Amino acid sequence: MKIRSMALPLGAAALLTPTGLTVAATGGAFAADPQPACHAEGATIVGTDHRDHLVGTAGRDVIVANAGSDVIEGKGGNDLVCAGKGGDKILGGTGKDRLFGGADTVRWDEPPEWIGDTFIGGPGNDYFDGGEFEAKDIADYKGADFRIVADLRAGTVKSGGDTDRLANGSIESVMGSAHNDRVLGSHENNSLTGGLATTTSSVAAAATACLATSSTPRRAATTR
């Protein structure tokens, strides 16, 4: 399901209902609900409480996904995304994007499993914030064109001249590229997964650090 932004006449608001998008005047007895916002900025694209595929424009978008395990694509522009509740996949696209995860959801398997958000920044200096929730949120660099140098303690991931910033402690897992990556974990319970090429990882746990190097595809390394 794709929901795109639309231009509204002055003094009108869009109200998303189960039967479609309704445009209503903001004045009078039948005024629409307040416009959804992401960090005090009015949304240009709004999702439902179900599983949506939300696609941005070539310009700047403010996307509020609401609940559901959504796929959110910012495309071009310096986008602002609030993912909402659910295990979402958030792709920033080109530009300097700010991507915020939402409350995690639980999969009632045996044992129950918390499902977090996956962040894929794209070209540009992006900002990821997974929030303070139960599940592990992932910064995914599998498709990166260049090697990554990630430092979860400093909250940075550098690749090809770009620097993505990670909100303090909110991104617990990193998926590396197919290049010679270097990943430094934090004091959290990290999951650090290498790509298909030689990967060097430095994993920090408590007050010590351990350097692990492999010439074969690596499995996930976990710090506790």
C-alpha positions as CSV (number, residue, x, y, z in Angstrom):
1,M,0.0,0.0,0.0
2,K,1.5,3.3,-1.1
3,I,0.4,6.6,0.4
4,R,1.8,9.8,-1.1
5,S,1.5,13.4,0.0
6,M,-1.1,15.7,-1.6
7,A,-1.5,19.4,-1.8
8,L,-4.5,20.8,0.2
9,P,-6.2,24.1,-0.1
10,L,-5.6,26.7,2.6
11,G,-7.8,26.1,5.6
12,A,-8.3,22.4,4.9
13,A,-6.9,19.2,6.4
14,A,-6.6,15.6,5.3
15,L,-8.2,12.9,7.5
16,L,-7.2,9.3,6.7
17,T,-10.2,6.9,7.3
18,P,-10.7,3.2,6.6
19,T,-12.5,4.2,3.4
20,G,-9.9,6.5,2.1
21,L,-8.5,10.0,2.4
22,T,-11.0,12.7,3.3
23,V,-10.4,16.4,2.9
24,A,-12.2,18.6,5.5
25,A,-12.2,22.3,6.3
26,T,-10.4,23.1,9.5
27,G,-13.0,25.7,10.6
28,G,-16.6,25.1,11.8
29,A,-18.3,22.3,13.7
30,F,-16.8,19.6,11.5
31,A,-13.1,20.4,11.8
32,A,-10.7,17.5,11.2
33,D,-8.5,16.1,13.9
34,P,-5.1,17.9,14.4
35,Q,-2.6,17.1,11.8
36,P,-0.1,14.3,12.7
37,A,3.3,15.5,13.5
38,C,6.9,14.2,13.8
39,H,8.9,16.1,16.3
40,A,6.6,19.1,16.1
41,E,6.7,19.2,12.2
42,G,3.4,18.6,10.4
43,A,3.3,15.4,8.4
44,T,3.2,15.4,4.6
45,I,2.7,11.6,4.4
46,V,0.6,9.6,7.0
47,G,0.3,5.9,7.4
48,T,-2.5,3.8,8.9
49,D,-2.4,1.4,11.9
50,H,-1.9,-1.5,9.5
51,R,1.1,-2.7,7.4
52,D,1.8,0.1,4.9
53,H,4.4,0.8,2.2
54,L,5.0,4.6,2.5
55,V,7.0,6.2,-0.3
56,G,8.3,9.8,-0.2
57,T,9.0,12.2,-3.0
58,A,12.2,13.7,-4.5
59,G,11.9,16.6,-2.1
60,R,11.7,16.8,1.7
61,D,9.0,14.7,3.4
62,V,7.8,14.4,6.9
63,I,6.4,10.9,7.3
64,V,4.4,9.6,10.2
65,A,3.8,5.9,9.8
66,N,1.7,5.1,12.8
67,A,1.3,1.5,13.9
68,G,1.9,-1.6,11.9
69,S,5.1,-3.2,10.6
70,D,5.7,-0.8,7.7
71,V,8.2,-0.3,4.9
72,I,9.0,3.5,4.8
73,E,11.1,5.0,1.9
74,G,12.1,8.6,2.2
75,K,13.6,8.8,-1.3
76,G,15.2,12.2,-2.1
77,G,15.4,15.3,0.2
78,N,16.3,15.8,3.8
79,D,13.5,13.7,5.2
80,L,12.1,13.4,8.7
81,V,10.5,10.0,9.6
82,C,8.6,8.8,12.7
83,A,8.0,5.1,12.3
84,G,5.5,4.4,15.0
85,K,4.7,1.1,16.8
86,G,5.8,-2.1,15.0
87,G,8.9,-3.7,13.5
88,D,9.5,-1.2,10.7
89,K,12.0,-1.1,7.8
90,I,13.1,2.6,7.3
91,L,15.0,3.6,4.2
92,G,16.2,7.2,4.2
93,G,17.2,7.5,0.6
94,T,19.4,10.3,-0.6
95,G,19.8,13.3,1.6
96,K,20.5,14.2,5.2
97,D,17.6,12.2,6.8
98,R,16.5,12.0,10.5
99,L,14.9,8.6,11.1
100,F,13.1,7.7,14.3
101,G,11.9,4.2,15.3
102,G,8.9,3.6,17.4
103,A,7.7,1.3,20.1
104,D,8.7,-2.3,19.4
105,T,6.3,-5.2,19.0
106,V,6.4,-8.7,20.2
107,R,6.1,-11.9,18.3
108,W,4.4,-14.5,20.4
109,D,6.6,-17.5,19.6
110,E,8.2,-19.8,22.1
111,P,9.9,-18.0,23.6
112,P,8.3,-14.6,22.7
113,E,10.6,-12.4,20.6
114,W,10.7,-8.6,20.5
115,I,10.9,-7.2,17.0
116,G,12.7,-3.9,16.5
117,D,13.3,-1.5,13.6
118,T,15.8,-1.7,10.7
119,F,17.4,1.5,9.5
120,I,19.0,1.9,6.1
121,G,20.3,5.4,5.6
122,G,21.5,5.7,2.0
123,P,23.8,8.4,0.7
124,G,24.1,11.4,3.0
125,N,24.8,12.1,6.7
126,D,21.8,10.5,8.4
127,Y,20.6,10.3,12.0
128,F,19.1,7.1,13.5
129,D,17.2,6.9,16.7
130,G,15.7,3.5,17.7
131,G,14.2,4.8,20.9
132,E,14.4,3.2,24.4
133,F,12.5,0.0,23.8
134,E,12.9,-3.8,24.4
135,A,14.0,-5.0,21.0
136,K,17.3,-4.6,19.2
137,D,17.2,-2.0,16.5
138,I,19.5,-2.6,13.5
139,A,21.6,-0.3,11.3
140,D,21.8,-2.2,8.0
141,Y,24.8,-1.5,5.7
142,K,24.6,-4.7,3.6
143,G,24.1,-2.7,0.5
144,A,26.8,-0.1,1.2
145,D,29.1,0.8,-1.7
146,F,32.1,1.3,0.6
147,R,33.5,-0.2,3.7
148,I,32.0,1.0,7.0
149,V,33.8,2.0,10.2
150,A,31.2,1.8,13.0
151,D,31.7,2.9,16.6
152,L,28.6,2.2,18.7
153,R,30.3,3.8,21.7
154,A,30.7,7.1,19.8
155,G,27.5,6.6,17.9
156,T,28.9,7.0,14.5
157,V,29.1,4.9,11.3
158,K,31.4,6.2,8.5
159,S,31.3,5.1,4.9
160,G,32.5,6.6,1.7
161,G,32.8,10.2,3.1
162,D,29.4,10.1,4.9
163,T,28.9,9.9,8.6
164,D,25.7,8.5,10.1
165,R,25.0,9.3,13.7
166,L,23.3,6.9,16.1
167,A,21.3,8.2,19.1
168,N,23.0,7.2,22.3
169,G,22.4,3.5,23.0
170,S,19.4,3.2,20.7
171,I,21.0,1.1,17.9
172,E,22.1,-2.2,19.3
173,S,23.0,-4.1,16.1
174,V,25.0,-3.4,13.0
175,M,25.0,-5.4,9.7
176,G,28.2,-4.9,7.8
177,S,28.8,-4.5,4.1
178,A,30.6,-6.7,1.6
179,H,33.8,-4.8,2.2
180,N,36.5,-4.7,4.8
181,D,34.5,-3.2,7.7
182,R,35.5,-2.3,11.2
183,V,32.8,-2.4,13.9
184,L,33.4,-1.3,17.5
185,G,30.7,-2.3,19.9
186,S,29.4,-0.5,23.0
187,H,28.7,-1.6,26.5
188,E,25.2,-2.8,25.4
189,N,24.3,-6.3,24.3
190,N,25.3,-5.8,20.7
191,S,24.9,-8.1,17.7
192,L,27.6,-7.3,15.1
193,T,27.3,-9.1,11.8
194,G,30.0,-8.9,9.1
195,G,29.5,-9.0,5.3
196,L,30.8,-11.3,2.7
197,A,34.4,-10.1,2.7
198,T,37.3,-10.0,5.2
199,T,35.9,-8.1,8.2
200,T,37.8,-6.8,11.2
201,S,35.7,-6.2,14.3
202,S,36.7,-4.6,17.6
203,V,34.1,-5.5,20.2
204,A,33.9,-3.6,23.6
205,A,32.5,-5.3,26.6
206,A,32.6,-3.7,30.0
207,A,36.0,-2.2,30.5
208,T,37.9,-4.5,28.1
209,A,38.1,-4.9,24.3
210,C,38.8,-7.9,22.2
211,L,39.9,-7.7,18.6
212,A,38.7,-10.5,16.3
213,T,39.8,-10.8,12.7
214,S,38.5,-13.3,10.1
215,S,39.3,-14.0,6.5
216,T,36.0,-15.9,5.9
217,P,32.4,-14.7,6.2
218,R,31.8,-14.0,9.9
219,R,28.8,-14.9,12.0
220,A,27.4,-12.4,14.4
221,A,29.6,-11.4,17.4
222,T,27.7,-10.5,20.5
223,T,28.9,-8.4,23.5
224,R,27.3,-8.6,26.9
